[in-house]
Amino acid sequence: MQARVRNAVLDDVTDEDVEACRLNDDQIQAMSGQTLEDAQTAEYRKVVAWCDEVDPDCTAKDMAAVLYRAVCEEGGKEITEPDPIIGLLEV
């Protein structure tokens, strides 16, 4: 299972805001030496779970649900706005 997160603190920031130094500390940190466009579209991805030696009767959809619950229980990112893409995980 892969986590993908983007930093939303720059969503409403414009180039004019950057040029006029109207950014708060979180926005400055989110830019981290990048252009505004690059920082707004940056995504941070990582593998958050791996499962090995699974019961052969367990379907991929069942395992996706098990792994997702485990990630959420350990404080991982919960899906609050699912997109319309059909996948293994039903939220």
TIRO-2110 file (N, C-alpha, C; in Angstrom, 1 decimal):
// TIRO-2110
0.9, -1.2, 0.0, N, 1, A
0.0, 0.0, 0.0, CA, 1, A
0.9, 1.2, 0.0, C, 1, A
0.6, 2.2, -0.8, N, 2, A
1.4, 3.4, -0.9, CA, 2, A
0.6, 4.6, -0.4, C, 2, A
1.3, 5.4, 0.4, N, 3, A
0.7, 6.6, 0.9, CA, 3, A
1.2, 7.8, 0.0, C, 3, A
0.2, 8.6, -0.4, N, 4, A
0.6, 9.8, -1.2, CA, 4, A
0.0, 11.0, -0.5, C, 4, A
0.8, 12.0, -0.2, N, 5, A
0.4, 13.2, 0.5, CA, 5, A
0.9, 14.4, -0.2, C, 5, A
0.1, 15.5, -0.2, N, 6, A
0.7, 16.7, -0.7, CA, 6, A
0.4, 17.8, 0.4, C, 6, A
1.2, 18.8, 0.4, N, 7, A
1.0, 19.9, 1.4, CA, 7, A
0.1, 20.9, 0.9, C, 7, A
-1.1, 21.1, 1.6, N, 8, A
-2.1, 22.0, 1.1, CA, 8, A
-1.9, 23.4, 1.6, C, 8, A
-0.9, 23.7, 2.4, N, 9, A
-0.7, 25.1, 2.9, CA, 9, A
-0.4, 26.1, 1.8, C, 9, A
-0.1, 25.6, 0.6, N, 10, A
0.2, 26.5, -0.5, CA, 10, A
-0.9, 26.7, -1.5, C, 10, A
-2.0, 26.0, -1.2, N, 11, A
-3.1, 26.0, -2.2, CA, 11, A
-3.6, 27.4, -2.7, C, 11, A
-3.7, 28.3, -1.8, N, 12, A
-4.2, 29.6, -2.1, CA, 12, A
-3.1, 30.7, -2.3, C, 12, A
-1.9, 30.3, -2.3, N, 13, A
-0.8, 31.2, -2.4, CA, 13, A
-0.5, 31.5, -3.9, C, 13, A
-0.2, 32.8, -4.2, N, 14, A
0.0, 33.2, -5.6, CA, 14, A
1.5, 33.7, -5.7, C, 14, A
2.0, 33.8, -6.9, N, 15, A
3.3, 34.3, -7.1, CA, 15, A
3.5, 35.7, -6.5, C, 15, A
2.4, 36.5, -6.5, N, 16, A
2.5, 37.8, -5.9, CA, 16, A
2.7, 37.8, -4.4, C, 16, A
2.1, 36.8, -3.8, N, 17, A
2.3, 36.6, -2.3, CA, 17, A
3.7, 36.3, -2.1, C, 17, A
4.3, 35.4, -2.9, N, 18, A
5.7, 35.0, -2.7, CA, 18, A
6.6, 36.3, -2.9, C, 18, A
6.4, 37.0, -4.0, N, 19, A
7.2, 38.2, -4.3, CA, 19, A
7.1, 39.2, -3.2, C, 19, A
5.9, 39.4, -2.6, N, 20, A
5.7, 40.4, -1.5, CA, 20, A
6.0, 39.9, -0.2, C, 20, A
6.6, 38.6, 0.0, N, 21, A
6.9, 38.0, 1.2, CA, 21, A
5.7, 38.0, 2.2, C, 21, A
4.6, 37.6, 1.7, N, 22, A
3.4, 37.4, 2.5, CA, 22, A
3.1, 36.0, 2.8, C, 22, A
4.1, 35.2, 3.2, N, 23, A
4.0, 33.8, 3.5, CA, 23, A
4.2, 33.6, 5.0, C, 23, A
3.4, 32.7, 5.6, N, 24, A
3.7, 32.4, 7.0, CA, 24, A
4.8, 31.3, 7.1, C, 24, A
5.2, 31.0, 8.3, N, 25, A
6.3, 30.0, 8.5, CA, 25, A
6.0, 28.7, 7.8, C, 25, A
4.8, 28.2, 7.9, N, 26, A
4.5, 26.9, 7.3, CA, 26, A
4.6, 26.9, 5.8, C, 26, A
4.2, 28.0, 5.2, N, 27, A
4.2, 28.2, 3.7, CA, 27, A
5.7, 28.3, 3.3, C, 27, A
6.5, 29.0, 4.0, N, 28, A
7.9, 29.2, 3.7, CA, 28, A
8.6, 27.8, 3.7, C, 28, A
8.3, 27.1, 4.8, N, 29, A
8.9, 25.7, 4.9, CA, 29, A
8.4, 24.8, 3.8, C, 29, A
7.2, 24.9, 3.4, N, 30, A
6.6, 24.0, 2.4, CA, 30, A
7.3, 24.3, 1.0, C, 30, A
7.7, 25.5, 0.8, N, 31, A
8.4, 25.9, -0.4, CA, 31, A
9.8, 25.3, -0.5, C, 31, A
10.5, 25.3, 0.6, N, 32, A
11.8, 24.6, 0.8, CA, 32, A
12.7, 24.8, -0.4, C, 32, A
12.9, 26.0, -0.9, N, 33, A
13.8, 26.3, -2.0, CA, 33, A
13.3, 25.9, -3.4, C, 33, A
12.0, 25.6, -3.5, N, 34, A
11.4, 25.3, -4.8, CA, 34, A
10.6, 26.5, -5.3, C, 34, A
10.3, 26.4, -6.6, N, 35, A
9.4, 27.4, -7.1, CA, 35, A
8.0, 27.1, -6.5, C, 35, A
7.1, 28.1, -6.6, N, 36, A
5.8, 28.0, -6.0, CA, 36, A
5.1, 26.8, -6.8, C, 36, A
5.2, 26.8, -8.1, N, 37, A
4.5, 25.8, -8.8, CA, 37, A
4.9, 24.4, -8.5, C, 37, A
6.3, 24.2, -8.3, N, 38, A
6.8, 22.9, -7.9, CA, 38, A
6.3, 22.5, -6.5, C, 38, A
6.4, 23.5, -5.6, N, 39, A
6.0, 23.2, -4.2, CA, 39, A
4.5, 22.8, -4.1, C, 39, A
3.6, 23.5, -4.9, N, 40, A
2.2, 23.2, -4.9, CA, 40, A
1.8, 21.9, -5.5, C, 40, A
2.6, 21.4, -6.4, N, 41, A
2.3, 20.1, -7.0, CA, 41, A
3.2, 18.9, -6.4, C, 41, A
4.0, 19.2, -5.5, N, 42, A
4.9, 18.2, -4.9, CA, 42, A
4.0, 17.2, -4.1, C, 42, A
4.3, 15.9, -4.4, N, 43, A
3.7, 14.8, -3.6, CA, 43, A
4.7, 14.0, -2.9, C, 43, A
4.4, 13.5, -1.7, N, 44, A
5.3, 12.7, -1.0, CA, 44, A
4.7, 11.3, -0.9, C, 44, A
5.5, 10.4, -1.4, N, 45, A
5.0, 9.0, -1.5, CA, 45, A
5.9, 8.1, -0.7, C, 45, A
5.3, 7.0, -0.1, N, 46, A
6.1, 6.0, 0.6, CA, 46, A
5.2, 4.8, 0.8, C, 46, A
5.9, 3.6, 0.8, N, 47, A
5.2, 2.4, 1.1, CA, 47, A
4.9, 2.4, 2.6, C, 47, A
3.6, 2.1, 3.0, N, 48, A
3.3, 2.2, 4.4, CA, 48, A
2.9, 0.8, 4.9, C, 48, A
2.8, -0.2, 4.1, N, 49, A
2.5, -1.6, 4.6, CA, 49, A
3.0, -2.6, 3.6, C, 49, A
3.3, -3.8, 4.2, N, 50, A
3.7, -4.9, 3.3, CA, 50, A
3.2, -6.2, 4.0, C, 50, A
2.7, -7.1, 3.2, N, 51, A
2.2, -8.3, 3.8, CA, 51, A
2.7, -9.5, 3.0, C, 51, A
3.2, -10.5, 3.8, N, 52, A
3.8, -11.6, 3.2, CA, 52, A
3.2, -12.9, 3.8, C, 52, A
3.3, -14.0, 3.1, N, 53, A
2.8, -15.3, 3.5, CA, 53, A
1.3, -15.2, 3.9, C, 53, A
0.5, -14.8, 3.0, N, 54, A
-0.9, -14.6, 3.2, CA, 54, A
-1.7, -15.9, 2.9, C, 54, A
-2.8, -16.1, 3.6, N, 55, A
-3.7, -17.2, 3.3, CA, 55, A
-4.1, -17.2, 1.8, C, 55, A
-3.9, -18.3, 1.1, N, 56, A
-4.2, -18.3, -0.3, CA, 56, A
-5.7, -18.0, -0.6, C, 56, A
-6.6, -18.2, 0.3, N, 57, A
-8.0, -17.9, 0.1, CA, 57, A
-8.3, -16.4, 0.3, C, 57, A
-7.4, -15.6, 0.7, N, 58, A
-7.6, -14.2, 0.9, CA, 58, A
-7.4, -13.5, -0.4, C, 58, A
-8.5, -12.7, -0.8, N, 59, A
-8.4, -12.0, -2.0, CA, 59, A
-7.6, -10.7, -1.9, C, 59, A
-7.2, -10.1, -3.0, N, 60, A
-6.4, -8.9, -2.9, CA, 60, A
-7.3, -7.8, -2.3, C, 60, A
-8.6, -7.8, -2.6, N, 61, A
-9.5, -6.8, -2.0, CA, 61, A
-9.6, -6.9, -0.5, C, 61, A
-9.7, -8.2, 0.0, N, 62, A
-9.7, -8.4, 1.4, CA, 62, A
-8.4, -7.9, 2.1, C, 62, A
-7.3, -8.2, 1.4, N, 63, A
-6.0, -7.8, 2.0, CA, 63, A
-5.9, -6.3, 2.0, C, 63, A
-6.3, -5.6, 1.0, N, 64, A
-6.3, -4.2, 0.9, CA, 64, A
-7.0, -3.6, 2.1, C, 64, A
-8.2, -4.2, 2.4, N, 65, A
-9.0, -3.7, 3.6, CA, 65, A
-8.2, -3.9, 4.9, C, 65, A
-7.6, -5.1, 5.1, N, 66, A
-6.9, -5.4, 6.3, CA, 66, A
-5.7, -4.4, 6.4, C, 66, A
-4.9, -4.3, 5.4, N, 67, A
-3.8, -3.4, 5.5, CA, 67, A
-4.2, -1.9, 5.7, C, 67, A
-5.2, -1.5, 5.1, N, 68, A
-5.7, -0.1, 5.3, CA, 68, A
-6.1, 0.1, 6.7, C, 68, A
-6.9, -0.8, 7.3, N, 69, A
-7.3, -0.7, 8.7, CA, 69, A
-6.1, -0.6, 9.6, C, 69, A
-5.1, -1.4, 9.3, N, 70, A
-3.9, -1.5, 10.2, CA, 70, A
-3.1, -0.1, 10.1, C, 70, A
-3.1, 0.4, 8.9, N, 71, A
-2.4, 1.7, 8.7, CA, 71, A
-3.1, 2.8, 9.5, C, 71, A
-4.4, 2.9, 9.4, N, 72, A
-5.2, 3.9, 10.1, CA, 72, A
-5.1, 3.7, 11.6, C, 72, A
-5.1, 2.5, 12.1, N, 73, A
-5.0, 2.2, 13.5, CA, 73, A
-3.7, 2.7, 14.1, C, 73, A
-2.6, 2.7, 13.2, N, 74, A
-1.3, 3.1, 13.7, CA, 74, A
-1.1, 4.6, 13.4, C, 74, A
-2.1, 5.3, 13.1, N, 75, A
-2.0, 6.8, 12.9, CA, 75, A
-1.6, 7.2, 11.5, C, 75, A
-1.7, 6.3, 10.6, N, 76, A
-1.5, 6.6, 9.2, CA, 76, A
-2.6, 7.5, 8.6, C, 76, A
-2.3, 8.0, 7.4, N, 77, A
-3.2, 8.8, 6.7, CA, 77, A
-4.5, 8.1, 6.4, C, 77, A
-5.6, 8.7, 6.8, N, 78, A
-6.9, 8.1, 6.5, CA, 78, A
-7.5, 8.8, 5.3, C, 78, A
-8.2, 8.0, 4.4, N, 79, A
-8.8, 8.6, 3.2, CA, 79, A
-10.1, 9.3, 3.6, C, 79, A
-10.1, 10.6, 3.5, N, 80, A
-11.3, 11.3, 3.8, CA, 80, A
-12.1, 11.8, 2.6, C, 80, A
-11.4, 11.8, 1.5, N, 81, A
-12.1, 12.3, 0.2, CA, 81, A
-11.7, 11.3, -0.9, C, 81, A
-12.4, 10.2, -0.9, N, 82, A
-12.0, 9.2, -2.0, CA, 82, A
-12.2, 9.7, -3.4, C, 82, A
-11.4, 9.4, -4.3, N, 83, A
-11.6, 9.8, -5.7, CA, 83, A
-12.3, 8.7, -6.4, C, 83, A
-12.8, 9.0, -7.6, N, 84, A
-13.7, 8.1, -8.3, CA, 84, A
-13.0, 6.9, -9.0, C, 84, A
-11.7, 6.8, -8.8, N, 85, A
-11.0, 5.8, -9.5, CA, 85, A
-11.3, 4.4, -8.8, C, 85, A
-11.6, 3.5, -9.6, N, 86, A
-11.9, 2.1, -9.1, CA, 86, A
-10.7, 1.4, -8.7, C, 86, A
-10.6, 0.9, -7.5, N, 87, A
-9.4, 0.2, -7.0, CA, 87, A
-9.7, -0.9, -6.1, C, 87, A
-8.8, -1.4, -5.4, N, 88, A
-9.0, -2.5, -4.5, CA, 88, A
-9.7, -2.1, -3.2, C, 88, A
-9.4, -0.9, -2.8, N, 89, A
-9.9, -0.4, -1.5, CA, 89, A
-11.2, 0.3, -1.6, C, 89, A
-12.2, -0.1, -0.7, N, 90, A
-13.5, 0.5, -0.7, CA, 90, A
-13.5, 1.3, 0.6, C, 90, A
-13.7, 2.6, 0.6, N, 91, A
-13.8, 3.4, 1.8, CA, 91, A
-15.1, 4.1, 1.8, C, 91, A
END
